[in-house]
Amino acid sequence: MQIFDVQTDLVIKSAVASGRTDYRDALARFFPLIDRFDEQRKLQRPKFYERLKGDIVAGCIMPPITLAFVHKDIGDVDSIEKIFGFIDENISEGYILDGMQRLNTLNAAQEDENFDASRPIYMNVIVASKYDLLLYRMITLNNGQKPMTVRHQVEMLTGNLLKKLLADQALNNMEIISEKETQSTSPRGAFKLSDVSAAYLAFLTGSAHNQNSRFIEEKLDEILVGKVMASGAIDSDVSFQDVISEVDRLSSDSDAKEWLRNENNLIGFTLGCKVNLQEVAKIPPKELSAMCLDFDRAFAAINPSKVNVGKFRRELSMEFVKVVDQRPSLEALTEMFFDLTAA
């Protein structure tokens, strides 16, 4: 493996390197990384990749593969020598941001008797200080043959973020279950991965409303990308990991946990924390639990036949978390909800 250059991406504040290795090394070290994502894309356009397989054997040069890592201090990788050593030592922690299909095809091509494992494959490497920045880059600059939707990208990286937190024993009060697991068993008090992903998407877009069945997927995806780019998520001092850590802390109280397990509440909580995390972090779990009970009592005053309940719960829970350090009373919450829903 060779690294040619290292620069700093000033937008996502990350180290970006370009380099080259050969097919043998790529298959040994890069190909296994595609299994780090829980949900792999099915092989898109089989005829295209069958042709690519033949081209690989014939000696083509493929577009670069993009590897990505999350590392707190990018000063550790600010030179060719440093990033080379970093990749070497941490390759098992990497992600394939772009090139899964090409690596799958390369793996199939090696079965051909004319396959030359010494042929070169080029690569880009991104080392970001947090997952939010990596997701921003994935969403805004995905240049695959058939890019994943924004929602799918967020779901995949959410799963990996939570896996890492669980492996590092950074979550003590949260159990996460996937959609497949909910079909067979649903542990009491567990958070759904899909709900956490929806909260992450809200964090990135800065919006409580990211679903609209009236829009076709392609147009909705364009809107979500625009929201992500305009939200200022990359400039936020608060990361989604910070929010999840706070959810975990507050989940030590069973009633607070139950309130946070509601997808709409979790989305609103996430957006509220984005602007008020420091104050939220000072509130004891038991105290938040009591305020959540008042929230639900105040919310019950809203006529469900007159409003979109999910939409208003997301919006009002966000506004609630923004002022939660003021310890609003039931009466204050009811009045606030009246004002916010009066329009």
Contacts in CASP RR format, 6 or more apart in sequence:
PFRMAT RR
TARGET T0000
AUTHOR 0000-0000-0000
METHOD contacts of the structure
MODEL  1
MQIFDVQTDLVIKSAVASGRTDYRDALARFFPLIDRFDEQRKLQRPKFYE
RLKGDIVAGCIMPPITLAFVHKDIGDVDSIEKIFGFIDENISEGYILDGM
QRLNTLNAAQEDENFDASRPIYMNVIVASKYDLLLYRMITLNNGQKPMTV
RHQVEMLTGNLLKKLLADQALNNMEIISEKETQSTSPRGAFKLSDVSAAY
LAFLTGSAHNQNSRFIEEKLDEILVGKVMASGAIDSDVSFQDVISEVDRL
SSDSDAKEWLRNENNLIGFTLGCKVNLQEVAKIPPKELSAMCLDFDRAFA
AINPSKVNVGKFRRELSMEFVKVVDQRPSLEALTEMFFDLTAA
1 19 0 8 1.000
1 20 0 8 1.000
1 21 0 8 1.000
1 25 0 8 1.000
1 84 0 8 1.000
1 87 0 8 1.000
1 88 0 8 1.000
2 19 0 8 1.000
2 20 0 8 1.000
2 21 0 8 1.000
3 17 0 8 1.000
3 18 0 8 1.000
3 19 0 8 1.000
3 80 0 8 1.000
3 83 0 8 1.000
3 84 0 8 1.000
3 87 0 8 1.000
3 125 0 8 1.000
4 17 0 8 1.000
4 18 0 8 1.000
4 19 0 8 1.000
4 20 0 8 1.000
4 80 0 8 1.000
5 17 0 8 1.000
5 18 0 8 1.000
5 19 0 8 1.000
5 80 0 8 1.000
6 15 0 8 1.000
6 16 0 8 1.000
6 17 0 8 1.000
6 77 0 8 1.000
6 78 0 8 1.000
6 79 0 8 1.000
6 80 0 8 1.000
6 82 0 8 1.000
6 83 0 8 1.000
7 15 0 8 1.000
7 16 0 8 1.000
7 17 0 8 1.000
8 14 0 8 1.000
8 15 0 8 1.000
8 16 0 8 1.000
8 74 0 8 1.000
8 78 0 8 1.000
9 15 0 8 1.000
9 16 0 8 1.000
9 126 0 8 1.000
9 137 0 8 1.000
11 234 0 8 1.000
12 126 0 8 1.000
12 128 0 8 1.000
12 133 0 8 1.000
12 134 0 8 1.000
12 136 0 8 1.000
12 137 0 8 1.000
12 234 0 8 1.000
13 74 0 8 1.000
13 128 0 8 1.000
13 129 0 8 1.000
13 133 0 8 1.000
13 234 0 8 1.000
14 74 0 8 1.000
14 126 0 8 1.000
14 127 0 8 1.000
14 128 0 8 1.000
14 129 0 8 1.000
14 133 0 8 1.000
14 134 0 8 1.000
14 137 0 8 1.000
15 74 0 8 1.000
15 75 0 8 1.000
15 77 0 8 1.000
15 78 0 8 1.000
15 83 0 8 1.000
15 125 0 8 1.000
15 126 0 8 1.000
15 127 0 8 1.000
16 124 0 8 1.000
16 125 0 8 1.000
16 126 0 8 1.000
16 127 0 8 1.000
17 77 0 8 1.000
17 80 0 8 1.000
17 83 0 8 1.000
17 124 0 8 1.000
17 125 0 8 1.000
17 127 0 8 1.000
18 64 0 8 1.000
18 122 0 8 1.000
18 123 0 8 1.000
18 124 0 8 1.000
18 125 0 8 1.000
19 122 0 8 1.000
19 123 0 8 1.000
19 124 0 8 1.000
19 125 0 8 1.000
20 120 0 8 1.000
20 121 0 8 1.000
20 122 0 8 1.000
20 123 0 8 1.000
21 120 0 8 1.000
21 121 0 8 1.000
21 123 0 8 1.000
22 117 0 8 1.000
22 118 0 8 1.000
22 119 0 8 1.000
22 120 0 8 1.000
22 121 0 8 1.000
23 56 0 8 1.000
23 106 0 8 1.000
23 110 0 8 1.000
23 115 0 8 1.000
23 116 0 8 1.000
23 117 0 8 1.000
23 118 0 8 1.000
23 119 0 8 1.000
23 120 0 8 1.000
23 121 0 8 1.000
24 117 0 8 1.000
24 118 0 8 1.000
26 65 0 8 1.000
26 103 0 8 1.000
26 106 0 8 1.000
26 121 0 8 1.000
26 123 0 8 1.000
27 103 0 8 1.000
27 106 0 8 1.000
27 107 0 8 1.000
27 110 0 8 1.000
27 117 0 8 1.000
29 91 0 8 1.000
30 65 0 8 1.000
30 67 0 8 1.000
30 91 0 8 1.000
30 96 0 8 1.000
30 103 0 8 1.000
30 123 0 8 1.000
31 103 0 8 1.000
31 104 0 8 1.000
31 106 0 8 1.000
31 107 0 8 1.000
32 92 0 8 1.000
33 67 0 8 1.000
33 91 0 8 1.000
33 92 0 8 1.000
33 94 0 8 1.000
33 95 0 8 1.000
33 96 0 8 1.000
34 40 0 8 1.000
34 96 0 8 1.000
34 100 0 8 1.000
34 103 0 8 1.000
34 104 0 8 1.000
36 94 0 8 1.000
36 95 0 8 1.000
36 96 0 8 1.000
36 160 0 8 1.000
37 95 0 8 1.000
37 156 0 8 1.000
37 160 0 8 1.000
38 156 0 8 1.000
38 159 0 8 1.000
38 160 0 8 1.000
38 178 0 8 1.000
39 152 0 8 1.000
39 155 0 8 1.000
39 156 0 8 1.000
40 100 0 8 1.000
41 100 0 8 1.000
41 101 0 8 1.000
41 148 0 8 1.000
41 152 0 8 1.000
43 49 0 8 1.000
43 101 0 8 1.000
43 104 0 8 1.000
44 101 0 8 1.000
44 145 0 8 1.000
44 146 0 8 1.000
45 145 0 8 1.000
45 146 0 8 1.000
48 145 0 8 1.000
49 101 0 8 1.000
49 104 0 8 1.000
49 105 0 8 1.000
52 60 0 8 1.000
52 62 0 8 1.000
52 102 0 8 1.000
52 105 0 8 1.000
53 105 0 8 1.000
53 108 0 8 1.000
53 109 0 8 1.000
53 112 0 8 1.000
54 109 0 8 1.000
54 112 0 8 1.000
56 62 0 8 1.000
56 105 0 8 1.000
56 106 0 8 1.000
56 109 0 8 1.000
56 115 0 8 1.000
56 119 0 8 1.000
57 109 0 8 1.000
57 112 0 8 1.000
57 114 0 8 1.000
57 115 0 8 1.000
57 116 0 8 1.000
59 116 0 8 1.000
59 119 0 8 1.000
61 120 0 8 1.000
61 122 0 8 1.000
62 102 0 8 1.000
62 106 0 8 1.000
62 121 0 8 1.000
62 122 0 8 1.000
63 99 0 8 1.000
63 102 0 8 1.000
63 122 0 8 1.000
64 98 0 8 1.000
64 121 0 8 1.000
64 122 0 8 1.000
64 123 0 8 1.000
64 124 0 8 1.000
65 96 0 8 1.000
65 98 0 8 1.000
65 99 0 8 1.000
65 102 0 8 1.000
65 103 0 8 1.000
65 121 0 8 1.000
65 122 0 8 1.000
65 123 0 8 1.000
65 124 0 8 1.000
66 96 0 8 1.000
66 97 0 8 1.000
66 98 0 8 1.000
66 99 0 8 1.000
66 123 0 8 1.000
66 124 0 8 1.000
66 125 0 8 1.000
66 126 0 8 1.000
67 87 0 8 1.000
67 94 0 8 1.000
67 95 0 8 1.000
67 96 0 8 1.000
67 97 0 8 1.000
67 123 0 8 1.000
67 124 0 8 1.000
67 125 0 8 1.000
67 126 0 8 1.000
68 94 0 8 1.000
68 95 0 8 1.000
68 96 0 8 1.000
68 97 0 8 1.000
68 125 0 8 1.000
68 126 0 8 1.000
68 127 0 8 1.000
68 128 0 8 1.000
68 134 0 8 1.000
68 137 0 8 1.000
68 138 0 8 1.000
69 86 0 8 1.000
69 87 0 8 1.000
69 90 0 8 1.000
69 93 0 8 1.000
69 94 0 8 1.000
69 95 0 8 1.000
69 125 0 8 1.000
69 126 0 8 1.000
69 127 0 8 1.000
69 128 0 8 1.000
70 93 0 8 1.000
70 127 0 8 1.000
70 128 0 8 1.000
70 129 0 8 1.000
70 130 0 8 1.000
70 131 0 8 1.000
70 134 0 8 1.000
71 77 0 8 1.000
71 86 0 8 1.000
71 90 0 8 1.000
71 127 0 8 1.000
71 128 0 8 1.000
71 129 0 8 1.000
72 129 0 8 1.000
72 130 0 8 1.000
73 129 0 8 1.000
74 127 0 8 1.000
74 128 0 8 1.000
74 129 0 8 1.000
75 82 0 8 1.000
76 82 0 8 1.000
76 86 0 8 1.000
77 83 0 8 1.000
77 86 0 8 1.000
77 127 0 8 1.000
83 125 0 8 1.000
83 127 0 8 1.000
86 127 0 8 1.000
87 125 0 8 1.000
95 134 0 8 1.000
95 157 0 8 1.000
95 160 0 8 1.000
96 103 0 8 1.000
97 126 0 8 1.000
97 134 0 8 1.000
97 137 0 8 1.000
97 138 0 8 1.000
97 142 0 8 1.000
98 142 0 8 1.000
98 143 0 8 1.000
98 144 0 8 1.000
99 144 0 8 1.000
101 144 0 8 1.000
101 145 0 8 1.000
106 121 0 8 1.000
109 115 0 8 1.000
110 117 0 8 1.000
126 134 0 8 1.000
126 137 0 8 1.000
128 134 0 8 1.000
128 137 0 8 1.000
130 239 0 8 1.000
130 241 0 8 1.000
131 157 0 8 1.000
131 161 0 8 1.000
131 239 0 8 1.000
131 240 0 8 1.000
131 241 0 8 1.000
132 203 0 8 1.000
132 204 0 8 1.000
132 233 0 8 1.000
132 234 0 8 1.000
132 236 0 8 1.000
132 239 0 8 1.000
132 240 0 8 1.000
133 234 0 8 1.000
134 157 0 8 1.000
135 153 0 8 1.000
135 154 0 8 1.000
135 157 0 8 1.000
135 200 0 8 1.000
135 204 0 8 1.000
136 204 0 8 1.000
136 228 0 8 1.000
136 233 0 8 1.000
136 234 0 8 1.000
138 153 0 8 1.000
138 157 0 8 1.000
139 150 0 8 1.000
139 153 0 8 1.000
139 154 0 8 1.000
139 204 0 8 1.000
139 224 0 8 1.000
139 225 0 8 1.000
139 228 0 8 1.000
140 225 0 8 1.000
140 228 0 8 1.000
140 229 0 8 1.000
142 148 0 8 1.000
142 153 0 8 1.000
148 156 0 8 1.000
149 217 0 8 1.000
149 221 0 8 1.000
150 201 0 8 1.000
150 221 0 8 1.000
150 224 0 8 1.000
150 225 0 8 1.000
150 228 0 8 1.000
151 197 0 8 1.000
151 201 0 8 1.000
151 210 0 8 1.000
151 221 0 8 1.000
151 224 0 8 1.000
154 197 0 8 1.000
154 200 0 8 1.000
154 201 0 8 1.000
154 204 0 8 1.000
155 193 0 8 1.000
155 194 0 8 1.000
155 197 0 8 1.000
157 200 0 8 1.000
158 193 0 8 1.000
158 196 0 8 1.000
158 197 0 8 1.000
158 200 0 8 1.000
159 176 0 8 1.000
159 193 0 8 1.000
159 196 0 8 1.000
159 197 0 8 1.000
161 240 0 8 1.000
161 241 0 8 1.000
161 244 0 8 1.000
162 171 0 8 1.000
162 176 0 8 1.000
162 193 0 8 1.000
162 196 0 8 1.000
162 244 0 8 1.000
165 171 0 8 1.000
165 241 0 8 1.000
165 244 0 8 1.000
166 176 0 8 1.000
170 245 0 8 1.000
170 248 0 8 1.000
171 244 0 8 1.000
171 245 0 8 1.000
171 248 0 8 1.000
172 248 0 8 1.000
172 252 0 8 1.000
173 248 0 8 1.000
173 249 0 8 1.000
173 251 0 8 1.000
173 252 0 8 1.000
173 257 0 8 1.000
174 191 0 8 1.000
174 244 0 8 1.000
174 247 0 8 1.000
174 248 0 8 1.000
174 251 0 8 1.000
175 187 0 8 1.000
175 189 0 8 1.000
175 190 0 8 1.000
175 191 0 8 1.000
176 190 0 8 1.000
176 191 0 8 1.000
176 192 0 8 1.000
176 193 0 8 1.000
176 196 0 8 1.000
177 185 0 8 1.000
177 186 0 8 1.000
177 187 0 8 1.000
177 190 0 8 1.000
177 191 0 8 1.000
177 192 0 8 1.000
177 193 0 8 1.000
178 193 0 8 1.000
179 192 0 8 1.000
179 193 0 8 1.000
179 194 0 8 1.000
182 192 0 8 1.000
189 257 0 8 1.000
189 258 0 8 1.000
189 261 0 8 1.000
190 261 0 8 1.000
191 260 0 8 1.000
191 261 0 8 1.000
191 266 0 8 1.000
192 261 0 8 1.000
192 263 0 8 1.000
194 263 0 8 1.000
195 261 0 8 1.000
195 263 0 8 1.000
195 266 0 8 1.000
196 244 0 8 1.000
196 266 0 8 1.000
198 210 0 8 1.000
198 263 0 8 1.000
198 266 0 8 1.000
198 267 0 8 1.000
199 240 0 8 1.000
199 243 0 8 1.000
199 263 0 8 1.000
199 266 0 8 1.000
199 267 0 8 1.000
199 268 0 8 1.000
199 269 0 8 1.000
199 270 0 8 1.000
200 240 0 8 1.000
200 270 0 8 1.000
201 210 0 8 1.000
201 224 0 8 1.000
202 208 0 8 1.000
202 210 0 8 1.000
202 267 0 8 1.000
202 268 0 8 1.000
202 270 0 8 1.000
202 271 0 8 1.000
202 314 0 8 1.000
203 233 0 8 1.000
203 240 0 8 1.000
203 243 0 8 1.000
203 270 0 8 1.000
203 271 0 8 1.000
203 274 0 8 1.000
204 227 0 8 1.000
204 228 0 8 1.000
204 231 0 8 1.000
204 233 0 8 1.000
204 240 0 8 1.000
205 224 0 8 1.000
205 227 0 8 1.000
205 228 0 8 1.000
205 231 0 8 1.000
205 233 0 8 1.000
206 227 0 8 1.000
206 231 0 8 1.000
206 233 0 8 1.000
206 271 0 8 1.000
206 274 0 8 1.000
207 227 0 8 1.000
207 231 0 8 1.000
207 271 0 8 1.000
208 267 0 8 1.000
208 268 0 8 1.000
208 271 0 8 1.000
208 311 0 8 1.000
208 314 0 8 1.000
208 315 0 8 1.000
208 318 0 8 1.000
209 311 0 8 1.000
209 314 0 8 1.000
210 224 0 8 1.000
210 227 0 8 1.000
211 220 0 8 1.000
212 220 0 8 1.000
215 223 0 8 1.000
236 274 0 8 1.000
238 273 0 8 1.000
238 274 0 8 1.000
238 277 0 8 1.000
240 270 0 8 1.000
242 273 0 8 1.000
242 277 0 8 1.000
243 269 0 8 1.000
243 270 0 8 1.000
243 273 0 8 1.000
243 274 0 8 1.000
243 277 0 8 1.000
246 273 0 8 1.000
246 277 0 8 1.000
246 280 0 8 1.000
246 281 0 8 1.000
247 260 0 8 1.000
247 266 0 8 1.000
247 269 0 8 1.000
249 281 0 8 1.000
249 285 0 8 1.000
250 256 0 8 1.000
250 257 0 8 1.000
250 260 0 8 1.000
250 283 0 8 1.000
250 285 0 8 1.000
250 288 0 8 1.000
251 257 0 8 1.000
251 260 0 8 1.000
251 285 0 8 1.000
252 285 0 8 1.000
253 285 0 8 1.000
253 286 0 8 1.000
253 288 0 8 1.000
253 289 0 8 1.000
255 289 0 8 1.000
255 292 0 8 1.000
255 293 0 8 1.000
256 285 0 8 1.000
256 286 0 8 1.000
256 288 0 8 1.000
256 289 0 8 1.000
256 292 0 8 1.000
259 265 0 8 1.000
259 289 0 8 1.000
259 292 0 8 1.000
259 295 0 8 1.000
259 296 0 8 1.000
260 266 0 8 1.000
260 269 0 8 1.000
262 313 0 8 1.000
264 310 0 8 1.000
264 313 0 8 1.000
264 314 0 8 1.000
264 317 0 8 1.000
265 292 0 8 1.000
265 313 0 8 1.000
265 317 0 8 1.000
267 314 0 8 1.000
267 317 0 8 1.000
267 318 0 8 1.000
268 314 0 8 1.000
268 315 0 8 1.000
268 317 0 8 1.000
268 318 0 8 1.000
268 321 0 8 1.000
269 317 0 8 1.000
269 318 0 8 1.000
269 321 0 8 1.000
271 318 0 8 1.000
271 321 0 8 1.000
272 280 0 8 1.000
272 318 0 8 1.000
272 321 0 8 1.000
272 322 0 8 1.000
273 280 0 8 1.000
273 321 0 8 1.000
275 322 0 8 1.000
276 321 0 8 1.000
276 322 0 8 1.000
276 323 0 8 1.000
276 324 0 8 1.000
276 325 0 8 1.000
279 324 0 8 1.000
279 325 0 8 1.000
280 321 0 8 1.000
280 324 0 8 1.000
280 325 0 8 1.000
282 325 0 8 1.000
283 324 0 8 1.000
283 325 0 8 1.000
287 327 0 8 1.000
288 324 0 8 1.000
291 320 0 8 1.000
291 324 0 8 1.000
291 327 0 8 1.000
291 328 0 8 1.000
294 328 0 8 1.000
294 329 0 8 1.000
294 330 0 8 1.000
294 333 0 8 1.000
295 316 0 8 1.000
295 317 0 8 1.000
295 320 0 8 1.000
295 333 0 8 1.000
297 330 0 8 1.000
297 333 0 8 1.000
297 334 0 8 1.000
298 330 0 8 1.000
298 333 0 8 1.000
298 334 0 8 1.000
298 336 0 8 1.000
298 337 0 8 1.000
299 312 0 8 1.000
299 313 0 8 1.000
299 316 0 8 1.000
299 337 0 8 1.000
301 334 0 8 1.000
301 337 0 8 1.000
301 338 0 8 1.000
302 309 0 8 1.000
302 312 0 8 1.000
302 337 0 8 1.000
302 341 0 8 1.000
307 341 0 8 1.000
312 341 0 8 1.000
315 340 0 8 1.000
316 337 0 8 1.000
316 340 0 8 1.000
316 341 0 8 1.000
319 336 0 8 1.000
319 340 0 8 1.000
320 328 0 8 1.000
320 333 0 8 1.000
320 336 0 8 1.000
323 336 0 8 1.000
328 336 0 8 1.000
END
